[in-house]
Amino acid sequence: MSTAPYLDGNKMIGVAASVTLPEVKMKTSTVSGAGINGEIDSPTIGQFESMEQEIDFNVLYSSAMDMLSPLSVVNLTLRAAQQVYDKTGGYAFKGLRVVEMGRVKTFNPGKVEKGEGMEAKVTLELTYLLVENDGSPLLEVDKLNGVYKVNGVDMLAGISELT
């Protein structure tokens, strides 16, 4: 699989050596009481802990510096081509697209060494995450606008109807 990061959807900012997508962890509340044998950590639907995205770069382009402005939100798109087996045992290709928005928390420009990658790293604090596989949305979390969708289904619809 090859991965390319783009700023604002179309400005390539480097060659990613590695991208581990952020952990999506719901906030929980401990439930205990009569009728419960012990405690249960119950997820609070639509409430998420911090989501961090770290990107390791082999090569960092000058356009990557646009991410460092504290006055603007980083709108990052990751695109990848995935090779998968099809039902006949052959190969097919699927497009993975990840859209993230947030702000840079840390920037490590890496190293300069003859014949070696830079090993630059950028860490973002995310407020928005969208993961699509072949154009179908798998997960969408927008912390600032109250959006939480799984496979295109609004997980907060029941709450929105009551408020």
LOKOLKOL-96411 format. One line per 2 residues: number of its first residue (from 1); their letters; for each residue x negated, y negated, z negated of N, C-alpha, C. Coordinates in pm, whole numbers, plus 50000, padded with zeros to 5 digits. Layout:
N
NUM) A) X/Y/Z/X/Y/Z/X/Y/Z | ...
! end
This chain:
163
1) MS) 49914/50117/50000/50000/50000/50000/49910/49877/50000 | 49943/49781/50083/49870/49655/50083/49960/49546/50026
3) TA) 49899/49451/49953/49977/49348/49887/49921/49211/49922 | 50010/49120/49955/49968/48983/49984/50054/48886/49903
5) PY) 49992/48795/49826/50067/48694/49751/50081/48564/49831 | 50201/48508/49830/50231/48384/49903/50291/48282/49807
7) LD) 50248/48158/49817/50304/48048/49741/50416/47985/49823 | 50528/47958/49759/50646/47901/49826/50694/47986/49943
9) GN) 50670/48117/49935/50723/48211/50034/50643/48227/50160 | 50552/48133/50192/50484/48144/50321/50337/48102/50322
11) KM) 50283/48049/50213/50145/48003/50210/50059/48108/50138 | 49983/48188/50215/49902/48293/50156/49794/48230/50067
13) IG) 49781/48281/49943/49689/48219/49848/49568/48305/49818 | 49558/48422/49879/49442/48506/49856/49472/48650/49894
15) VA) 49374/48735/49863/49388/48879/49883/49390/48942/49746 | 49503/49005/49713/49518/49064/49580/49451/49199/49572
17) AS) 49364/49213/49473/49301/49342/49448/49399/49433/49377 | 49477/49373/49288/49570/49451/49207/49681/49361/49156
19) VT) 49802/49412/49160/49917/49341/49103/50000/49442/49025 | 50004/49427/48895/50091/49508/48812/50211/49422/48779
21) LP) 50329/49464/48823/50449/49382/48802/50477/49369/48653 | 50542/49260/48614/50562/49233/48471/50657/49334/48406
23) EV) 50631/49358/48281/50720/49442/48201/50846/49361/48172 | 50962/49422/48193/51090/49358/48164/51143/49424/48038
25) KM) 51135/49351/47929/51169/49407/47798/51280/49325/47735 | 51392/49391/47708/51505/49321/47646/51479/49295/47498
27) KT) 51531/49183/47452/51529/49158/47308/51625/49257/47243 | 51594/49296/47122/51680/49392/47052/51719/49337/46915
29) ST) 51828/49390/46863/51872/49362/46727/51884/49496/46656 | 51844/49499/46532/51856/49622/46455/51996/49631/46397
31) VS) 52061/49742/46428/52198/49767/46380/52192/49878/46276 | 52255/49854/46162/52267/49956/46059/52396/49930/45983
33) GA) 52439/50029/45910/52560/50010/45831/52639/50138/45816 | 52760/50122/45764/52846/50237/45740/52874/50310/45871
35) GI) 52861/50440/45868/52888/50522/45986/52768/50541/46076 | 52657/50476/46044/52535/50492/46123/52429/50554/46033
37) NG) 52377/50666/46074/52273/50734/45997/52137/50674/46028 | 52104/50566/45965/51976/50499/45987/51995/50367/46060
39) EI) 51901/50341/46149/51903/50215/46224/51896/50243/46374 | 51950/50149/46452/51943/50155/46598/51892/50020/46646
41) DS) 51788/50021/46728/51746/49898/46795/51830/49884/46920 | 51926/49793/46915/52022/49776/47023/51980/49661/47115
43) PT) 51961/49687/47246/51927/49579/47339/52039/49475/47345 | 52001/49348/47349/52096/49240/47369/52097/49209/47518
45) IG) 52205/49244/47585/52212/49235/47731/52195/49090/47776 | 52102/49071/47867/52077/48939/47923/51975/48856/47848
47) QF) 51920/48910/47738/51817/48840/47662/51685/48915/47679 | 51581/48845/47722/51454/48910/47755/51338/48847/47680
49) ES) 51240/48931/47650/51117/48881/47591/51033/48817/47700 | 50920/48761/47664/50830/48697/47758/50794/48793/47871
51) ME) 50795/48741/47995/50754/48821/48111/50628/48756/48167 | 50518/48830/48163/50392/48781/48216/50353/48855/48342
53) QE) 50302/48779/48439/50252/48837/48563/50103/48806/48575 | 50022/48910/48582/49878/48892/48605/49845/48941/48745
55) ID) 49770/48859/48818/49729/48896/48953/49577/48891/48959 | 49518/48999/49003/49373/49007/49024/49346/48984/49172
57) FN) 49255/48893/49202/49223/48859/49340/49082/48905/49376 | 49067/48962/49496/48934/48983/49554/48883/48853/49613
59) VL) 48974/48783/49681/48942/48655/49746/49053/48557/49711 | 49014/48437/49672/49109/48332/49637/49097/48219/49738
61) YS) 49208/48182/49803/49206/48073/49901/49224/47939/49830 | 49186/47831/49896/49199/47698/49836/49345/47666/49805
63) SA) 49438/47721/49882/49581/47696/49858/49628/47750/49723 | 49551/47842/49663/49587/47896/49531/49579/47788/49423
65) MD) 49501/47683/49446/49487/47578/49346/49616/47500/49328 | 49706/47507/49426/49836/47441/49413/49915/47497/49294
67) ML) 49884/47620/49252/49953/47681/49138/49918/47614/49006 | 49804/47547/49000/49753/47498/48872/49815/47366/48825
69) SP) 49898/47304/48906/49962/47180/48864/50063/47209/48752 | 50045/47146/48636/50140/47168/48527/50275/47097/48550
71) LS) 50283/47017/48656/50404/46941/48683/50502/47014/48773 | 50462/47130/48826/50552/47201/48916/50562/47348/48880
73) VV) 50672/47407/48921/50695/47549/48899/50629/47627/49012 | 50564/47736/48978/50503/47823/49077/50611/47915/49133
75) NL) 50627/47914/49265/50721/48002/49334/50634/48099/49414 | 50623/48222/49364/50531/48319/49421/50608/48435/49484
77) TL) 50567/48475/49603/50626/48591/49669/50516/48692/49695 | 50542/48815/49655/50451/48926/49682/50518/49015/49784
79) RA) 50445/49050/49889/50499/49139/49991/50407/49259/50002 | 50467/49376/50017/50388/49498/50032/50456/49591/50131
81) AQ) 50376/49666/50202/50426/49771/50290/50401/49904/50219 | 50507/49980/50196/50495/50107/50126/50513/50221/50224
83) QV) 50423/50316/50219/50435/50435/50302/50507/50541/50219 | 50617/50595/50273/50696/50695/50200/50724/50813/50292
85) YD) 50755/50927/50233/50797/51043/50310/50942/51026/50351 | 50976/51063/50474/51117/51064/50511/51169/51208/50495
87) KT) 51296/51229/50522/51360/51358/50496/51308/51471/50583 | 51242/51438/50693/51190/51541/50783/51046/51578/50748
89) GG) 50990/51515/50643/50852/51542/50606/50754/51448/50671 | 50803/51360/50756/50717/51260/50821/50703/51138/50733
91) YA) 50649/51034/50790/50629/50910/50716/50723/50801/50766 | 50759/50715/50675/50835/50595/50707/50772/50481/50626
93) FK) 50807/50360/50661/50754/50245/50590/50868/50163/50534 | 50851/50118/50411/50951/50036/50342/50884/49907/50300
95) GL) 50959/49800/50309/50908/49670/50267/50947/49641/50124 | 50851/49602/50044/50876/49561/49906/50852/49411/49900
97) RV) 50947/49339/49840/50932/49194/49823/50963/49162/49678 | 50873/49088/49616/50891/49044/49478/50879/48893/49477
99) VE) 50981/48825/49422/50979/48679/49410/50974/48647/49261 | 50880/48559/49226/50862/48521/49086/50851/48370/49076
101) MG) 50904/48315/48967/50888/48172/48939/50846/48157/48794 | 50759/48062/48772/50710/48036/48638/50598/47935/48640
103) RV) 50516/47941/48538/50403/47848/48525/50276/47926/48493 | 50164/47872/48538/50036/47935/48511/50002/47919/48363
105) KT) 49969/48032/48298/49924/48030/48159/49772/48030/48153 | 49710/48115/48236/49565/48121/48238/49515/48137/48381
107) FN) 49397/48081/48403/49331/48094/48533/49184/48123/48509 | 49136/48234/48563/48995/48271/48556/48944/48274/48699
109) PG) 48857/48178/48738/48813/48173/48877/48723/48289/48919 | 48682/48373/48825/48605/48492/48860/48457/48464/48873
111) KV) 48395/48535/48967/48250/48525/48983/48215/48506/49129 | 48095/48463/49152/48041/48453/49287/47917/48540/49290
113) EK) 47925/48649/49366/47814/48743/49375/47808/48798/49517 | 47690/48802/49570/47667/48847/49707/47727/48987/49728
115) GE) 47814/48997/49830/47872/49126/49867/47978/49181/49774 | 48026/49100/49680/48126/49146/49583/48250/49058/49587
117) GM) 48362/49114/49541/48485/49037/49528/48473/48937/49415 | 48560/48837/49416/48555/48731/49315/48601/48776/49178
119) EA) 48696/48868/49175/48758/48913/49051/48825/48797/48976 | 48887/48706/49052/48962/48596/48993/49094/48650/48938
121) KV) 49145/48586/48832/49272/48629/48772/49359/48509/48743 | 49488/48526/48768/49588/48425/48734/49696/48496/48653
123) TL) 49736/48433/48542/49846/48487/48461/49957/48384/48458 | 50078/48428/48496/50196/48341/48497/50292/48380/48387
125) EL) 50359/48283/48328/50473/48307/48240/50596/48290/48327 | 50671/48399/48346/50783/48398/48441/50915/48360/48376
127) TY) 50994/48284/48451/51133/48257/48414/51228/48322/48514 | 51173/48370/48628/51255/48431/48733/51180/48548/48793
129) LL) 51254/48657/48818/51197/48776/48882/51303/48840/48971 | 51267/48865/49097/51352/48937/49191/51268/49046/49256
131) VE) 51317/49170/49252/51249/49281/49317/51344/49339/49421 | 51298/49342/49546/51377/49396/49658/51300/49509/49725
133) ND) 51372/49613/49764/51313/49723/49841/51388/49733/49972 | 51319/49709/50083/51377/49712/50216/51500/49621/50227
135) GS) 51492/49504/50165/51599/49405/50172/51712/49424/50072 | 51711/49534/49997/51816/49558/49896/51765/49515/49759
137) PL) 51839/49426/49691/51794/49381/49559/51804/49494/49456 | 51695/49516/49384/51693/49617/49278/51713/49552/49142
139) LE) 51645/49439/49119/51650/49371/48990/51637/49221/49012 | 51720/49145/48941/51708/48999/48942/51730/48948/48801
141) VD) 51633/48875/48750/51641/48814/48617/51607/48667/48634 | 51699/48580/48595/51677/48435/48597/51709/48384/48458
143) KL) 51606/48365/48377/51626/48326/48237/51690/48189/48221 | 51663/48097/48313/51712/47960/48298/51854/47941/48351
145) NG) 51902/48034/48433/52035/48020/48492/52129/48135/48458 | 52094/48215/48359/52184/48319/48310/52217/48427/48411
147) VY) 52117/48471/48488/52138/48575/48590/52066/48701/48547 | 52138/48813/48550/52079/48945/48526/52157/49044/48611
149) KV) 52092/49092/48719/52157/49185/48811/52070/49309/48829 | 52135/49424/48834/52069/49551/48860/52137/49614/48981
151) NG) 52059/49644/49085/52114/49697/49210/52227/49609/49264 | 52214/49478/49247/52312/49382/49297/52435/49364/49209
153) VD) 52444/49439/49099/52560/49431/49010/52529/49334/48896 | 52619/49238/48874/52603/49136/48771/52626/49198/48634
155) ML) 52520/49212/48555/52529/49270/48422/52593/49177/48321 | 52605/49049/48356/52661/48950/48264/52802/48906/48302
157) AG) 52863/48975/48399/52997/48936/48446/53098/48936/48332 | 53093/49035/48247/53186/49041/48134/53173/48924/48039
159) IS) 53051/48877/48020/53028/48762/47933/53076/48634/48002 | 53047/48622/48132/53088/48502/48206/53239/48486/48208
161) EL) 53312/48596/48212/53458/48588/48211/53513/48535/48081 | 53438/48552/47972/53485/48512/47838/53443/48371/47800
163) T) 53351/48312/47875/53303/48180/47834/53351/48072/47926
! end
